[in-house]
Amino acid sequence: MIAVRPGNALAGSVTVDGSKNAALPLLATAAAVRRNVQLENVPASADVQAMTALLQGTGWHVVQAVGRPDTLLVMAPERPPAVPDLSRASTIRASYYLVPALLALRGSARLPWPGGCRIGQRGMELHFKVYEAFGDHVTVQDAGYAVEASGQGSGGTVSHALPFRSRGATIGAVLRAVVADRALRLGRPNLSPEVLAVLDALRSVGWQAKVNDRVLALDPASTPTDEIPAWLVPGDKIEAGTLACAVAATGGKARIDGIHGRDLVPFQATLQRLGVPTSVRGETLLVDGSNTSPTGRTLRAIATLAPGGLDADFEPPLMALALGRPGTHLFADSINPGRHGNLLPQLARLGADIEEISPTECRLTGPQRLTGAGVEATDIRTGSALMVAALTARGITTLGGVAQLRRGHADLPGKLLQLGADICEVAP
């Protein structure tokens, strides 16, 4: 359990960890290319640790570089175990990224239904359609699912269009093409930084990849390289955004290092609408919450999968920040339809008055005064939003469910503490 008290404005500098949402598919990509890969800037979050355990349980060797805890070497298996250990697959959503590598290694993949945050129905149907496009056979059971490889050789182009821009299905299609050594033409791809990081990684080992908002074109490597590639996990844009919201909420001024500026453009535009000045210099986000001029303008934070749109994971900390800003603000997340059902009741415990327009839309009018109370991190982003809100609430806020928070962040409370937040861990 974590206790948070309001205090001075946050200030100073802090460096974000690598992105959990980027590290997980990059680990799966390392497995899919079936060669030794060095992965740098890997965060020590619980979900990443679960993924490395899954890789090791299915035959890959994952070792930590000496003196570099954020650097892993992923080595292809020589003799996979007769019975793979997939016991942790149900604890994380991203276990489905391992299906292509398992098909290459064993000819089949049998996995329990993925876990992760309980933020609404996030089915596997789009993934199954991808495998079927490659000729694979999918079987669905109560406890999980199985995918049997088609047995088709390499060669030829697989063409498939997604009904909407799913990040998971886009990466799944790319990795399935890699292990099949086949060209891919994927319509309506997701263009998130996490997808682009996978494509950059594949280019480093010889694959040809071109992508725009209509189609992703992937072609096999003509001259594979022999060198061990070093892939860098991009900085966590969501952690940077959460820290920026915390700084702005307390009227502070800080620099947040380790980011890719292009990844934060939609988020910066949202802060600007709230009157919070920000700028990017190289790999640094500068936030000046001490120089805000509240606009009173209506904020419309609409999560979308469209290229250049606002990532859904930015919405919860933005909502916590907006509670202290004048104006009437609208929030919508149809991507994760259960998220508001987690977040709104917890913010209400702090005294927030938020109108639920629909299961995916809500509206609030600020500024509102919050009061410390006992709250629960029911999922990763709810936990981070509650920490932002707690920094401005009168009195002490205690946050339970810290294990959920640590699934996505190795140490978000520690980073806030580094900026001057009054935070401590207490016995439950």
C-alpha positions in Angstrom: 0.0 0.0 0.0 1.2 3.5 -0.8 0.3 6.7 1.2 0.3 10.1 -0.6 0.0 13.5 0.9 -0.3 16.8 -0.9 2.8 19.0 -0.6 5.1 21.3 -2.5 4.9 21.6 -6.3 6.8 18.9 -8.1 10.1 20.0 -9.5 13.4 18.7 -10.8 14.3 16.1 -13.5 13.5 12.4 -13.9 14.1 9.8 -16.6 11.4 7.4 -17.7 11.9 3.7 -18.0 11.6 1.8 -21.3 8.0 1.3 -22.4 6.3 -1.9 -21.2 4.0 -1.7 -24.2 7.0 -1.6 -26.5 9.2 -4.1 -24.7 6.7 -6.9 -24.7 6.3 -7.1 -28.6 10.0 -6.6 -29.0 10.8 -9.6 -26.8 8.3 -11.6 -28.9 10.0 -10.3 -32.1 13.4 -11.4 -30.8 11.9 -14.9 -30.4 10.2 -14.8 -33.9 13.5 -14.0 -35.8 15.1 -17.1 -34.2 18.5 -15.5 -33.7 20.4 -13.9 -30.9 19.2 -10.4 -30.1 20.3 -7.8 -27.6 17.5 -5.7 -26.1 18.3 -2.5 -24.3 16.4 -0.1 -22.0 14.1 -3.0 -20.9 11.9 -1.9 -18.0 11.8 -4.1 -14.8 8.0 -4.1 -14.7 6.1 -7.2 -13.6 4.6 -7.8 -17.0 8.0 -7.8 -18.7 9.3 -10.2 -16.1 6.4 -12.5 -16.8 7.2 -12.4 -20.6 10.8 -13.2 -20.1 9.7 -16.1 -17.8 7.5 -17.4 -20.6 10.3 -17.2 -23.2 12.5 -19.2 -20.8 9.8 -21.7 -20.1 9.4 -22.4 -23.8 13.1 -22.8 -24.6 14.6 -19.4 -25.3 17.5 -18.3 -23.2 17.2 -14.8 -21.7 20.2 -13.5 -19.8 21.0 -10.1 -18.3 24.1 -8.2 -19.4 26.7 -7.9 -16.6 26.4 -4.6 -14.9 23.5 -3.5 -17.2 20.2 -4.6 -15.5 18.2 -3.0 -18.3 19.9 -5.0 -21.1 18.8 -8.5 -22.0 20.3 -11.0 -24.5 17.6 -13.3 -26.0 19.1 -16.5 -27.5 17.3 -18.9 -29.8 16.7 -22.4 -28.3 18.6 -25.4 -29.4 16.4 -28.1 -27.8 13.0 -26.8 -26.7 11.5 -28.6 -23.7 9.2 -31.4 -24.4 6.5 -29.7 -22.4 6.7 -25.9 -22.4 5.9 -24.0 -19.2 3.2 -21.5 -20.1 1.8 -21.2 -16.6 2.2 -17.4 -16.5 0.6 -16.8 -19.9 -2.8 -16.1 -18.3 -1.3 -13.3 -16.1 -0.5 -10.9 -19.0 -2.4 -9.7 -22.0 0.7 -9.8 -24.3 1.2 -13.6 -24.1 -0.6 -13.7 -27.5 2.5 -12.2 -29.1 4.3 -15.5 -28.6 2.0 -17.5 -30.9 4.1 -16.9 -34.1 7.3 -17.9 -32.4 5.7 -21.0 -30.9 4.4 -22.0 -34.3 7.9 -21.8 -35.7 9.4 -23.8 -32.9 6.7 -26.4 -32.3 4.2 -26.2 -35.1 1.5 -25.3 -32.7 0.7 -22.9 -29.9 -1.6 -23.8 -27.0 -2.2 -21.0 -24.6 -4.7 -20.0 -21.9 -6.8 -16.9 -22.4 -4.7 -13.8 -21.9 -5.0 -11.9 -18.7 -3.9 -8.3 -17.9 -6.0 -5.3 -16.9 -9.8 -5.9 -16.6 -10.9 -3.0 -18.7 -13.6 -4.6 -20.9 -13.9 -7.2 -23.5 -10.7 -7.4 -25.6 -11.3 -10.6 -27.6 -8.9 -12.6 -29.8 -11.1 -12.7 -32.9 -8.9 -10.3 -34.9 -5.8 -12.4 -34.1 -7.6 -15.6 -35.1 -8.5 -14.1 -38.5 -4.8 -13.2 -39.0 -3.7 -16.8 -38.4 -6.5 -18.1 -40.7 -5.2 -15.8 -43.4 -1.9 -17.7 -43.2 -3.8 -21.0 -43.5 -3.5 -21.9 -39.8 -6.2 -23.8 -37.9 -7.6 -22.2 -34.7 -9.4 -24.1 -32.0 -11.2 -22.3 -29.2 -11.9 -24.0 -25.8 -13.2 -22.7 -22.4 -9.7 -22.6 -20.9 -7.9 -21.1 -23.9 -7.1 -21.5 -27.5 -4.8 -23.5 -29.9 -3.3 -22.5 -33.2 -1.9 -25.2 -35.5 0.5 -24.1 -38.3 -0.7 -24.6 -41.8 2.4 -26.5 -42.9 2.6 -24.3 -46.0 6.1 -23.4 -47.1 7.6 -20.0 -47.5 6.9 -17.9 -50.5 3.9 -15.9 -51.8 2.2 -12.9 -50.3 -0.4 -12.9 -47.6 -3.0 -10.1 -48.0 -5.3 -9.3 -45.1 -7.2 -6.2 -43.9 -8.1 -5.5 -40.3 -11.6 -4.2 -39.5 -10.0 -1.6 -37.2 -6.5 -0.6 -36.3 -5.7 -3.1 -33.6 -2.1 -2.8 -32.3 -2.0 -6.4 -31.1 -3.4 -7.9 -34.4 -1.0 -5.7 -36.4 2.0 -7.0 -34.5 0.6 -10.5 -34.6 0.3 -10.4 -38.4 3.8 -9.0 -38.8 5.4 -11.7 -36.6 3.4 -14.5 -38.3 4.8 -13.3 -41.6 8.3 -13.3 -40.2 8.2 -16.9 -39.0 6.5 -18.0 -42.2 9.2 -16.1 -44.2 6.4 -14.6 -46.4 5.5 -11.2 -47.7 2.6 -9.4 -46.0 0.2 -6.7 -47.2 -1.9 -5.7 -44.2 -4.7 -3.2 -44.7 -5.7 -0.7 -42.0 -2.6 -1.2 -39.8 -2.0 0.3 -36.4 0.7 3.0 -36.6 1.5 3.3 -32.9 5.1 3.8 -31.8 5.0 0.2 -30.5 4.3 -1.1 -34.0 6.9 1.2 -35.5 9.5 -0.1 -33.0 8.9 -3.7 -34.2 9.2 -2.6 -37.8 12.5 -0.8 -37.1 13.8 -3.9 -35.3 13.0 -6.1 -38.3 14.6 -3.7 -40.7 17.8 -4.0 -38.7 17.9 -7.8 -39.5 17.2 -7.3 -43.2 13.4 -7.2 -43.6 11.9 -4.6 -45.8 9.0 -2.7 -44.3 7.0 0.2 -45.6 3.9 1.6 -43.9 1.3 4.3 -44.3 -2.2 4.8 -43.0 -3.7 2.5 -45.6 -1.3 -0.5 -45.8 1.7 -2.1 -44.2 4.0 -3.9 -46.6 6.5 -6.3 -45.3 9.0 -8.4 -47.4 11.5 -11.1 -46.3 15.1 -10.3 -45.9 17.1 -10.9 -49.1 20.5 -10.8 -47.4 20.2 -11.5 -43.7 22.9 -10.0 -41.5 25.1 -12.1 -39.2 25.7 -9.5 -36.5 23.8 -9.6 -33.2 21.3 -6.7 -33.5 20.9 -4.3 -30.6 17.3 -3.1 -30.3 16.4 -0.1 -28.1 13.1 -0.1 -26.2 11.7 3.4 -26.6 11.0 5.4 -23.5 7.6 5.0 -21.9 5.4 7.8 -23.3 2.6 6.9 -20.9 4.9 7.2 -17.9 6.1 10.5 -19.2 2.6 11.7 -19.7 1.6 10.6 -16.2 4.5 12.4 -14.7 3.7 15.5 -16.7 0.1 15.5 -15.4 1.4 15.2 -11.8 3.8 18.1 -12.3 1.0 20.3 -13.9 -1.5 19.3 -11.2 0.8 20.5 -8.4 1.8 23.7 -10.3 5.4 22.5 -10.6 8.1 22.7 -13.2 10.2 19.7 -14.3 12.1 18.0 -17.1 11.3 14.4 -18.1 14.1 12.7 -20.0 14.2 9.5 -22.1 11.2 10.3 -24.4 10.6 10.4 -28.1 9.0 13.7 -28.8 7.0 12.5 -31.7 5.2 10.0 -29.4 3.9 12.8 -27.2 2.5 15.3 -29.8 -1.2 14.4 -29.3 -0.7 14.5 -25.5 1.1 17.9 -25.7 -1.8 19.3 -27.7 -4.2 18.2 -24.9 -2.1 19.9 -22.2 -1.9 23.0 -24.3 -5.7 23.2 -24.4 -5.7 23.1 -20.6 -3.2 26.0 -20.5 -0.2 23.9 -19.5 3.0 24.9 -21.5 5.2 22.1 -22.7 8.1 21.7 -25.1 10.4 19.0 -26.4 14.1 19.4 -26.7 15.8 16.3 -28.1 14.8 13.4 -25.7 13.4 15.7 -23.0 9.9 16.9 -22.3 9.8 20.2 -20.4 6.6 20.9 -18.4 5.9 24.2 -16.7 2.9 23.9 -14.5 4.0 27.0 -12.6 3.3 29.2 -15.6 -0.2 28.0 -16.5 -3.0 30.2 -17.7 -6.2 28.2 -17.2 -8.2 28.6 -20.4 -11.5 27.4 -19.2 -11.9 25.8 -22.6 -13.7 22.5 -23.0 -11.3 19.6 -23.2 -12.2 16.7 -25.5 -9.9 13.8 -24.6 -11.1 11.2 -27.1 -9.0 8.0 -27.2 -8.5 6.7 -30.8 -6.6 4.2 -32.8 -6.3 6.6 -35.7 -2.8 7.6 -36.8 -1.7 10.6 -34.7 -4.6 10.2 -32.3 -4.6 10.3 -28.5 -3.5 6.9 -27.0 -6.2 5.6 -24.6 -3.6 5.1 -21.8 -3.2 8.9 -21.6 -6.9 9.4 -20.7 -6.9 8.4 -17.0 -4.1 10.8 -15.8 -5.5 13.6 -18.0 -8.8 13.1 -16.2 -7.1 13.4 -12.9 -5.4 16.6 -14.0 -8.7 18.1 -15.5 -10.4 17.8 -12.1 -8.4 20.8 -11.0 -8.9 22.8 -14.2 -11.8 25.2 -14.9 -14.2 24.3 -17.7 -16.3 21.3 -18.7 -14.3 18.4 -20.0 -15.3 15.4 -22.0 -13.5 12.0 -21.9 -14.2 9.0 -24.1 -12.5 5.6 -24.5 -14.4 3.2 -26.7 -11.2 1.1 -27.1 -11.3 -0.1 -23.5 -15.0 -0.1 -22.6 -14.5 -1.2 -19.0 -11.9 1.4 -18.0 -14.3 4.1 -16.8 -16.1 1.4 -14.7 -12.8 1.0 -12.8 -11.6 4.6 -12.6 -14.7 6.7 -11.9 -15.8 4.9 -8.7 -12.2 5.3 -7.3 -12.1 9.0 -8.1 -15.5 9.3 -6.5 -14.0 8.1 -3.3 -11.8 11.2 -3.4 -14.9 13.3 -3.9 -14.8 13.7 -7.6 -18.1 14.5 -9.3 -18.0 12.9 -12.7 -21.1 12.4 -14.9 -21.1 9.1 -16.7 -22.8 9.8 -20.1 -22.4 6.2 -21.3 -20.1 3.2 -20.4 -17.4 4.8 -22.5 -18.0 8.5 -22.1 -18.0 10.8 -19.1 -18.0 14.5 -18.4 -16.8 16.7 -15.5 -16.7 20.3 -14.6 -13.7 21.8 -12.7 -12.1 22.9 -10.6 -13.0 20.4 -8.0 -11.6 19.9 -4.5 -10.6 16.4 -3.6 -10.2 14.8 -0.2 -7.8 12.0 0.7 -9.3 8.5 1.1 -8.6 4.9 0.7 -8.6 3.9 -3.1 -7.6 0.9 -5.1 -5.5 0.5 -8.3 -7.9 -1.9 -10.1 -5.7 -1.7 -13.2 -2.4 -0.1 -14.2 -3.8 3.2 -15.5 -6.4 3.6 -12.8 -3.5 3.3 -10.3 -1.4 6.0 -12.0 -4.4 8.4 -12.3 -5.2 8.0 -8.6 -1.6 8.9 -7.8 -2.0 12.2 -9.8 -5.3 13.0 -8.1 -3.9 12.2 -4.6 -1.2 14.8 -5.0 -3.8 17.5 -4.9 -6.3 16.0 -2.5 -6.6 17.4 1.1 -5.3 14.9 3.6 -3.8 11.5 3.1 -4.7 9.1 0.3 -3.8 5.4 0.6 -3.5 3.4 -2.6 -4.0 -0.3 -2.5 -3.5 -2.7 -5.4 0.1 -1.6 -6.0 0.9 -4.9 -7.7 -1.4 -3.7 -10.5 0.6 -0.5 -10.9 3.9 -2.3 -10.9 2.7 -4.5 -13.8 3.2 -1.5 -16.1 5.7 0.7 -14.2 8.8 -0.6 -12.4 8.7 2.3 -9.9 6.3 5.2 -10.7 6.0 6.1 -7.0 9.8 6.4 -6.8 9.9 8.7 -9.8 7.3 11.0 -8.2 9.3 10.9 -5.0 12.3 12.0 -7.0 10.4 15.0 -8.1 9.5 15.9 -4.5 6.2 14.1 -3.9 5.3 13.2 -0.4 4.9 9.4 -0.9 5.8 6.4 1.2 5.0 2.7 1.3 3.1 1.5 4.3 2.1 -1.9 5.6 -1.5 -2.9 4.7 
